[in-house]
Amino acid sequence: MSESSIRVTIKLFAAYQDAYGVPELQREFSGSTPVSAILDGLIAEHPELHGWRDLTRFGINLQFAEPDTLLQDGDEVVLIPPVSGG
């Protein structure tokens, strides 16, 4: 039995937005995909982002989320890179 696919919106900031040239992406995943898979996919498409892998936090629908949190259809995901400055 195949799982249904879900669609999520990915908000991009800092290095992620620089790499893609857009503020957000729409992507489809299987129904049991962890939020960390989004980051894996972006790094696969843009290897220069690899240095951000261990520094990035995740937000789902305006709440911080652990990397193993499963995505739901319609989720809005934010990749939160470290912030510098004051």
C-alpha atoms as an extended CHARMM CRD file, in Angstrom:
* protein
*
        86  EXT
         1         1  MET       CA              0.0000000000        0.0000000000        0.0000000000  PROA      1               0.0000000000
         2         2  SER       CA              1.5490000000        3.2930000000       -1.0310000000  PROA      2               0.0000000000
         3         3  GLU       CA              1.4500000000        6.3030000000        1.2050000000  PROA      3               0.0000000000
         4         4  SER       CA             -0.2200000000        9.4720000000        0.0680000000  PROA      4               0.0000000000
         5         5  SER       CA              1.9530000000       12.4410000000       -0.7220000000  PROA      5               0.0000000000
         6         6  ILE       CA              1.8670000000       15.6820000000        1.1970000000  PROA      6               0.0000000000
         7         7  ARG       CA              2.6810000000       19.2150000000        0.0560000000  PROA      7               0.0000000000
         8         8  VAL       CA              4.6050000000       21.6270000000        2.2470000000  PROA      8               0.0000000000
         9         9  THR       CA              5.7800000000       25.2140000000        1.9080000000  PROA      9               0.0000000000
        10        10  ILE       CA              9.4330000000       25.8290000000        2.7570000000  PROA      10              0.0000000000
        11        11  LYS       CA             10.3780000000       29.3630000000        3.8070000000  PROA      11              0.0000000000
        12        12  LEU       CA             13.9800000000       30.2030000000        2.9580000000  PROA      12              0.0000000000
        13        13  PHE       CA             16.2440000000       32.6880000000        4.7310000000  PROA      13              0.0000000000
        14        14  ALA       CA             19.9000000000       33.7640000000        4.6080000000  PROA      14              0.0000000000
        15        15  ALA       CA             22.1380000000       31.2460000000        2.7720000000  PROA      15              0.0000000000
        16        16  TYR       CA             19.1420000000       29.1250000000        1.7050000000  PROA      16              0.0000000000
        17        17  GLN       CA             17.4230000000       32.0610000000        0.0490000000  PROA      17              0.0000000000
        18        18  ASP       CA             20.7310000000       33.1080000000       -1.5410000000  PROA      18              0.0000000000
        19        19  ALA       CA             21.2040000000       29.6150000000       -3.0090000000  PROA      19              0.0000000000
        20        20  TYR       CA             17.6910000000       29.3660000000       -4.4660000000  PROA      20              0.0000000000
        21        21  GLY       CA             17.0460000000       33.0260000000       -5.2660000000  PROA      21              0.0000000000
        22        22  VAL       CA             13.4670000000       32.8060000000       -3.9870000000  PROA      22              0.0000000000
        23        23  PRO       CA             11.8850000000       33.2910000000       -0.5350000000  PROA      23              0.0000000000
        24        24  GLU       CA              9.9550000000       30.0100000000       -0.5310000000  PROA      24              0.0000000000
        25        25  LEU       CA              9.5620000000       26.6370000000       -2.2190000000  PROA      25              0.0000000000
        26        26  GLN       CA              6.6820000000       24.1820000000       -2.5740000000  PROA      26              0.0000000000
        27        27  ARG       CA              7.6330000000       20.5140000000       -2.3200000000  PROA      27              0.0000000000
        28        28  GLU       CA              5.8880000000       17.1450000000       -2.1410000000  PROA      28              0.0000000000
        29        29  PHE       CA              6.9640000000       14.3060000000        0.1340000000  PROA      29              0.0000000000
        30        30  SER       CA              5.6580000000       10.9410000000        1.2570000000  PROA      30              0.0000000000
        31        31  GLY       CA              3.3910000000       10.9700000000        4.2970000000  PROA      31              0.0000000000
        32        32  SER       CA              6.0310000000        9.7780000000        6.7660000000  PROA      32              0.0000000000
        33        33  THR       CA              8.8440000000       12.2070000000        5.9920000000  PROA      33              0.0000000000
        34        34  PRO       CA             10.7810000000       13.9050000000        8.8140000000  PROA      34              0.0000000000
        35        35  VAL       CA             11.4400000000       17.6220000000        8.5580000000  PROA      35              0.0000000000
        36        36  SER       CA             15.1870000000       16.9230000000        8.4020000000  PROA      36              0.0000000000
        37        37  ALA       CA             14.6300000000       15.3570000000        4.9520000000  PROA      37              0.0000000000
        38        38  ILE       CA             13.8900000000       18.8430000000        3.6130000000  PROA      38              0.0000000000
        39        39  LEU       CA             17.3480000000       20.0050000000        4.6070000000  PROA      39              0.0000000000
        40        40  ASP       CA             18.8960000000       16.8420000000        3.1320000000  PROA      40              0.0000000000
        41        41  GLY       CA             17.1280000000       17.5330000000       -0.1600000000  PROA      41              0.0000000000
        42        42  LEU       CA             18.1950000000       21.1650000000       -0.3220000000  PROA      42              0.0000000000
        43        43  ILE       CA             21.8150000000       20.2390000000        0.4000000000  PROA      43              0.0000000000
        44        44  ALA       CA             21.6680000000       17.5720000000       -2.3240000000  PROA      44              0.0000000000
        45        45  GLU       CA             20.4920000000       20.2460000000       -4.7910000000  PROA      45              0.0000000000
        46        46  HSD       CA             22.9400000000       22.8960000000       -3.5300000000  PROA      46              0.0000000000
        47        47  PRO       CA             26.0370000000       21.2240000000       -1.9930000000  PROA      47              0.0000000000
        48        48  GLU       CA             27.4090000000       24.6130000000       -0.9510000000  PROA      48              0.0000000000
        49        49  LEU       CA             24.7820000000       24.5680000000        1.8310000000  PROA      49              0.0000000000
        50        50  HSD       CA             26.4090000000       21.5480000000        3.5200000000  PROA      50              0.0000000000
        51        51  GLY       CA             28.1880000000       23.7600000000        6.0460000000  PROA      51              0.0000000000
        52        52  TRP       CA             24.7980000000       24.8310000000        7.4350000000  PROA      52              0.0000000000
        53        53  ARG       CA             23.5540000000       21.2560000000        8.1180000000  PROA      53              0.0000000000
        54        54  ASP       CA             24.5090000000       21.0850000000       11.8040000000  PROA      54              0.0000000000
        55        55  LEU       CA             23.6980000000       24.7420000000       12.5070000000  PROA      55              0.0000000000
        56        56  THR       CA             20.1480000000       24.9110000000       11.1710000000  PROA      56              0.0000000000
        57        57  ARG       CA             17.0630000000       24.6090000000       13.3710000000  PROA      57              0.0000000000
        58        58  PHE       CA             13.5920000000       23.7590000000       12.1090000000  PROA      58              0.0000000000
        59        59  GLY       CA             10.2640000000       25.4550000000       12.5430000000  PROA      59              0.0000000000
        60        60  ILE       CA              6.9160000000       23.9780000000       11.5610000000  PROA      60              0.0000000000
        61        61  ASN       CA              3.8480000000       26.2380000000       11.5840000000  PROA      61              0.0000000000
        62        62  LEU       CA              5.6090000000       28.8650000000       13.7450000000  PROA      62              0.0000000000
        63        63  GLN       CA              6.8030000000       26.3300000000       16.3570000000  PROA      63              0.0000000000
        64        64  PHE       CA             10.3470000000       25.0340000000       16.7790000000  PROA      64              0.0000000000
        65        65  ALA       CA             10.5320000000       21.3670000000       15.8030000000  PROA      65              0.0000000000
        66        66  GLU       CA             12.9810000000       18.5190000000       16.2740000000  PROA      66              0.0000000000
        67        67  PRO       CA             14.6450000000       17.0950000000       13.1300000000  PROA      67              0.0000000000
        68        68  ASP       CA             12.6520000000       13.8440000000       13.3950000000  PROA      68              0.0000000000
        69        69  THR       CA              9.2430000000       15.5860000000       13.5140000000  PROA      69              0.0000000000
        70        70  LEU       CA              7.0450000000       14.1450000000       10.7550000000  PROA      70              0.0000000000
        71        71  LEU       CA              5.6150000000       16.5120000000        8.1780000000  PROA      71              0.0000000000
        72        72  GLN       CA              1.8810000000       16.9220000000        7.6600000000  PROA      72              0.0000000000
        73        73  ASP       CA              0.0700000000       18.0590000000        4.5260000000  PROA      73              0.0000000000
        74        74  GLY       CA             -0.0290000000       21.8420000000        4.3410000000  PROA      74              0.0000000000
        75        75  ASP       CA              2.7770000000       22.4450000000        6.8510000000  PROA      75              0.0000000000
        76        76  GLU       CA              4.8100000000       25.6230000000        6.5820000000  PROA      76              0.0000000000
        77        77  VAL       CA              8.4500000000       24.7780000000        7.2960000000  PROA      77              0.0000000000
        78        78  VAL       CA             11.1070000000       27.3290000000        8.1460000000  PROA      78              0.0000000000
        79        79  LEU       CA             14.8080000000       26.5550000000        8.0170000000  PROA      79              0.0000000000
        80        80  ILE       CA             16.3920000000       28.7400000000       10.6860000000  PROA      80              0.0000000000
        81        81  PRO       CA             20.0950000000       29.3890000000       10.1610000000  PROA      81              0.0000000000
        82        82  PRO       CA             22.2020000000       30.9840000000       12.8990000000  PROA      82              0.0000000000
        83        83  VAL       CA             21.6120000000       34.7090000000       13.2430000000  PROA      83              0.0000000000
        84        84  SER       CA             24.4630000000       37.1160000000       13.7680000000  PROA      84              0.0000000000
        85        85  GLY       CA             24.5630000000       40.7970000000       14.4450000000  PROA      85              0.0000000000
        86        86  GLY       CA             22.7900000000       42.8850000000       16.9810000000  PROA      86              0.0000000000
